């Protein structure tokens, strides 16, 4: 049994799933075991990649006009993925005034959750004035593709190829699922000055 | 445990006396002394114009005042308990050869004076670089005929801290030329290689954005002159390679093994990025 295999079994124990579930996994074989493996990287849901079509944008050389999962996202959920340290963690680098406004005066919980914005990347205030929705989607999916002339540090949130030495449990997975990308894009589209 | 505490108290008492004496001497000397930049309150100049940083800042520059004070005070600095471990082991005879470090190297204050500032070095018999930890185990196996220590063990951390502490205040001065050159280049390539699901190279944070905020933290230059460092988050000292493992894992990349060639090469490159910063071992970080 490989190292990740052992980890999978440990994870089964830790998540408190019943022995029956483990038995089902054993009987059902690789399909379920594979699915379990893919959850342990992000601690939530499987983040499979979807296919998408890149076209030329108005303000950027690349854009993705159609929603990744064919559906419009939920901007409120988008905020949650943007502040989550295990998901987008967008505010680690970008300041967003609209998210800071969610901090309640003197409340540590909302400060911890919505506060402490980094400042090493551009603010996202007014980002929807600078880029259209198709371009915003491209930036979240793969910023290096959106800004080919600038050596951006921003991770590609929905790309699996061309990555070096990815941690076993994360290998082949995207950081943000298609629906979460859409939630974030829906929120970004509201950021107009 | 009891003897450890007793030893610490004894060690600290002696250290306090030495410290008080040093303060008195420093007071006398301070009139004539020219303050060297310490990389904390004043930047150190980089060794060459093509260096990646225009000015060098130790990690302690970015640390909170309380953390700096904890580091500076040998009685408060929690890593000094490991220094005591190293000091005791220095003269302990071990292995089939029944030898101690002291039997060959004598007084560490003299023989180890610059070691912490000049390692990793190229070691001809192995045709590769070795760092202080590698050197310690080399001595244990070859000359003491004793079993090697595990990389992150208290004994290894203690001896590494004890040895590197002998260079405290000495500017880092590693040799990157001659046979060390290709290994230096490998370390540089490692530093600049994007890796992991987040696709970050070391340089993506530490070259471009030092001094800026990433969520709650201020990005430092990622300098190595204080290692092994007592990390408050770890509640114990950790090796530089433990820090590498943590960094690599943070960007969701498969880390290398502590003590591996990849990390030792990186260690040399990193030391050069801080060439001229004073050794601070053992430093304290949050």
Interface residues (C-beta under 8 A of the other chain):
Chain A: X41 X85 X89 X91 X92 X93 X116 X117 X118 X119 X120 X153 X155 X156 X163 X164 X165 X166 X167 X168 X170 X171 X173 X175
Chain B: X193 X194 X195 X196 X197 X198 X199 X200 X204 X205 X208 X209 X212 X213 X214 X215 X216 X219 X249 X252 X253 X254
